[in-house]
């Protein structure tokens, strides 16, 4: 009887070993992604390095990759945006979001591509930058250029709009955050600030007292697709998985992003 029991145990252990990830080749892959430690409404929430229980629509969207790609697990971290870029460059994180395209960033990470060009169909979202100013500011912005570029404009450090503004010939004061940019504007230390409108509009609606006089200037400065960038190291080690990730994000954006963002828009600030 004892011999039969031992034989049964041996067979059961053999079956478990056959179905283990190591034997089947389905070892778990952890994708370590970082995003900014400031609110970018509704994509990520909270001025904190914590990943919140209600983290934001883009964070939720990236998390859904686990449901689309077998054996992929997502690990999130939050840092100042400039540090996110640096950590992507060194391979300390596998990916960052939300990242718009610019040529300089191709030296530190990878974008989804098609026929050698960046592929906006696999973007995570689309965001516009606007100028924000005090009433009666004379900015002379026509949608393509400043008639008089003798201006001082504030913008967050590491954001792609800094390079765009410098190409337009204006002086840029680089600051730590969108909120600090608006404070500089109220203090009249800059002529205007250039901010992602989703973030600036959220900050203005939730701080009506001190920021009540600030107005948004149309037309927008830029409207850009935003991506999940992957590190060069991750893409080189996992070329097929990288394409799967970008393909899945393009699908998830179309299917889920609007619904994921809706509850944040209806929540009180």
C-alpha positions in Angstrom: 0.0 0.0 0.0 2.8 2.4 1.0 4.6 1.6 -2.3 1.4 2.5 -4.3 1.2 5.8 -2.4 4.8 6.7 -3.2 4.3 5.8 -6.9 1.2 8.1 -7.0 3.2 11.0 -5.4 6.0 10.5 -7.9 3.6 10.6 -10.9 1.8 13.7 -9.5 5.2 15.5 -9.1 6.2 14.6 -12.6 3.0 16.1 -14.0 3.5 19.3 -12.1 7.1 19.6 -13.4 5.9 19.1 -16.9 3.4 22.0 -16.6 5.8 24.4 -14.8 6.8 27.6 -16.7 10.5 26.5 -16.9 9.6 23.4 -18.7 7.0 24.9 -21.1 9.1 28.0 -22.0 6.5 30.5 -20.8 8.5 32.3 -18.2 7.0 35.6 -17.0 8.4 38.8 -18.5 8.3 41.9 -16.3 8.0 45.2 -18.2 9.1 48.0 -15.9 7.6 51.3 -17.0 7.9 54.7 -15.6 5.7 57.8 -15.8 5.8 61.3 -14.4 5.2 62.1 -10.7 2.9 64.9 -11.6 -0.8 64.9 -12.6 -1.4 64.8 -16.4 -5.2 64.7 -16.3 -6.8 62.3 -17.0 -3.9 60.1 -18.0 -2.1 59.9 -14.6 -3.2 61.4 -11.3 -1.5 62.8 -8.2 1.6 64.8 -7.6 3.4 61.9 -5.9 5.8 59.1 -6.6 3.1 56.6 -5.5 1.0 54.7 -8.0 -2.4 55.5 -6.8 -5.5 53.2 -6.5 -7.1 55.5 -9.1 -3.9 56.0 -11.1 -5.2 57.6 -14.3 -6.5 56.4 -17.7 -3.1 55.9 -19.4 -1.8 53.9 -16.4 -4.9 51.7 -16.5 -4.6 51.3 -20.3 -0.9 50.1 -20.0 -1.9 47.7 -17.2 -4.4 46.1 -19.6 -1.4 44.8 -21.6 -1.3 42.0 -19.1 -4.7 40.8 -20.4 -3.6 41.0 -24.0 -0.1 39.5 -23.9 0.4 36.1 -22.1 3.0 36.0 -19.3 3.6 39.8 -19.4 3.5 41.6 -16.1 3.7 45.4 -15.7 5.6 47.1 -13.0 5.0 50.9 -12.6 7.3 53.6 -11.1 7.0 57.3 -11.0 9.7 59.9 -11.2 10.3 63.5 -12.4 10.0 63.4 -16.2 13.6 64.3 -16.8 14.6 61.3 -14.7 12.2 59.0 -16.6 14.1 60.0 -19.8 17.5 59.4 -18.2 16.5 56.0 -16.8 15.1 54.9 -20.2 18.5 55.8 -21.8 20.4 53.7 -19.3 18.0 50.8 -19.3 17.0 51.2 -15.7 13.4 51.1 -16.9 12.1 49.3 -19.9 9.6 51.9 -21.0 8.2 55.4 -20.3 4.9 57.1 -21.2 3.4 59.5 -22.3 6.2 60.4 -24.6 5.8 62.6 -27.7 8.2 62.1 -30.6 11.3 64.2 -31.2 14.5 63.4 -33.0 16.7 63.8 -29.9 14.8 61.1 -28.1 15.5 58.5 -30.7 19.0 58.4 -29.2 17.7 57.2 -25.9 14.8 54.9 -26.7 12.6 53.3 -29.3 9.2 54.3 -30.8 6.8 52.0 -32.8 7.7 52.3 -36.4 6.3 51.4 -39.8 8.2 51.6 -43.0 11.0 53.4 -41.2 8.7 56.1 -39.8 7.1 56.6 -36.4 3.7 54.8 -36.5 1.0 57.1 -35.0 -1.6 54.2 -35.3 0.2 52.6 -32.4 0.2 55.8 -30.2 -1.1 55.8 -26.7 -3.0 59.1 -27.0 -3.0 62.6 -28.6 -2.4 65.8 -26.6 -2.3 69.5 -27.5 0.0 72.2 -26.1 -1.5 75.7 -25.7 -0.1 79.0 -24.5 -1.6 80.4 -21.3 -1.3 84.0 -20.4 -2.9 86.8 -18.3 -5.6 88.9 -19.9 -4.6 91.3 -22.6 -1.2 89.8 -23.1 0.3 90.7 -26.5 1.7 87.4 -27.7 0.9 87.8 -31.5 0.7 84.0 -32.0 -0.8 83.1 -35.3 -0.7 79.4 -35.1 2.6 79.0 -36.9 4.9 81.8 -35.6 5.2 84.7 -33.2 5.1 88.0 -35.0 7.5 89.4 -32.4 9.6 86.5 -30.7 11.0 88.8 -28.0 9.1 86.9 -25.3 9.9 84.9 -22.2 7.8 81.7 -22.1 7.8 79.2 -19.2 7.6 75.4 -19.9 8.3 72.3 -17.9 11.8 70.9 -17.9 12.3 67.9 -20.2 9.1 68.5 -22.2 9.3 68.4 -25.9 7.6 71.8 -26.3 10.8 73.5 -25.0 12.6 72.5 -28.2 9.6 73.6 -30.3 9.6 77.0 -28.7 13.3 77.5 -29.1 13.0 76.7 -32.8 10.4 79.5 -32.9 13.0 81.9 -31.6 11.5 82.7 -28.2 13.4 82.6 -24.8 12.2 79.6 -22.6 12.3 79.5 -18.8 12.5 75.9 -17.9 10.7 75.0 -14.6 10.0 71.9 -12.6 6.3 71.4 -13.2 3.2 72.7 -14.9 1.9 74.1 -11.6 5.1 76.1 -11.1 4.8 77.5 -14.6 1.4 78.9 -13.8 2.7 80.4 -10.5 5.4 82.2 -12.5 2.8 83.5 -14.8 0.7 84.9 -12.0 3.9 86.5 -10.6 4.4 88.1 -14.0 7.9 86.6 -14.4 7.1 85.3 -17.8 4.9 86.6 -20.7 3.1 83.2 -21.1 3.5 79.5 -20.4 3.3 76.6 -22.8 1.6 73.6 -21.3 -0.3 70.5 -22.2 -3.9 71.7 -22.2 -5.2 68.5 -20.5 -3.0 69.3 -17.5 -3.3 73.1 -17.5 -7.1 73.1 -17.8 -7.3 70.6 -14.9 -5.0 72.8 -12.7 -7.0 75.9 -13.6 -10.3 74.3 -12.8 -9.1 73.1 -9.4 -7.4 76.3 -8.4 -9.9 79.0 -9.3 -8.7 81.6 -6.8 -5.1 82.3 -7.4 -5.2 81.2 -11.1 -8.6 82.7 -12.0 -7.4 85.3 -14.4 -5.3 83.0 -16.6 -6.7 82.4 -20.1 -5.9 79.9 -22.8 -4.7 81.2 -26.1 -5.9 79.6 -29.4 -4.9 78.2 -31.8 -2.8 75.5 -30.1 1.0 75.6 -30.3 1.3 71.9 -31.2 -0.9 68.8 -31.3 1.1 65.6 -30.9 0.7 61.8 -30.7 2.1 60.3 -27.5 3.7 56.9 -27.2 5.0 54.3 -24.9 8.7 54.4 -25.6 10.7 51.3 -25.0 14.4 51.2 -24.0 16.9 50.2 -26.7 18.0 47.4 -24.4 14.5 45.9 -24.0 13.7 46.1 -27.7 17.0 44.5 -28.6 16.4 41.6 -26.2 12.7 41.2 -27.0 12.1 42.4 -30.6 8.9 40.4 -31.2 7.5 41.2 -27.8 8.1 44.9 -28.3 6.0 44.8 -31.5 3.3 42.9 -29.6 3.2 45.6 -26.9 2.9 48.4 -29.4 0.3 46.6 -31.4 -1.8 45.9 -28.3 -1.6 49.5 -27.2 -2.9 50.7 -30.5 -5.8 48.4 -30.2 -6.5 49.2 -26.6 -6.4 52.9 -27.2 -9.2 52.6 -29.8 -11.2 50.1 -27.7 -10.8 51.3 -24.1 -9.2 54.8 -23.6 -12.3 56.9 -23.9 -14.2 54.7 -21.4 -11.2 54.6 -19.0 -10.9 58.4 -19.1 -14.6 59.1 -18.6 -14.9 58.4 -14.8 -12.0 60.8 -14.1 -13.7 63.6 -15.9 -16.8 63.2 -13.7 -14.9 63.0 -10.4 -14.6 66.2 -8.3 -11.1 67.6 -8.4 
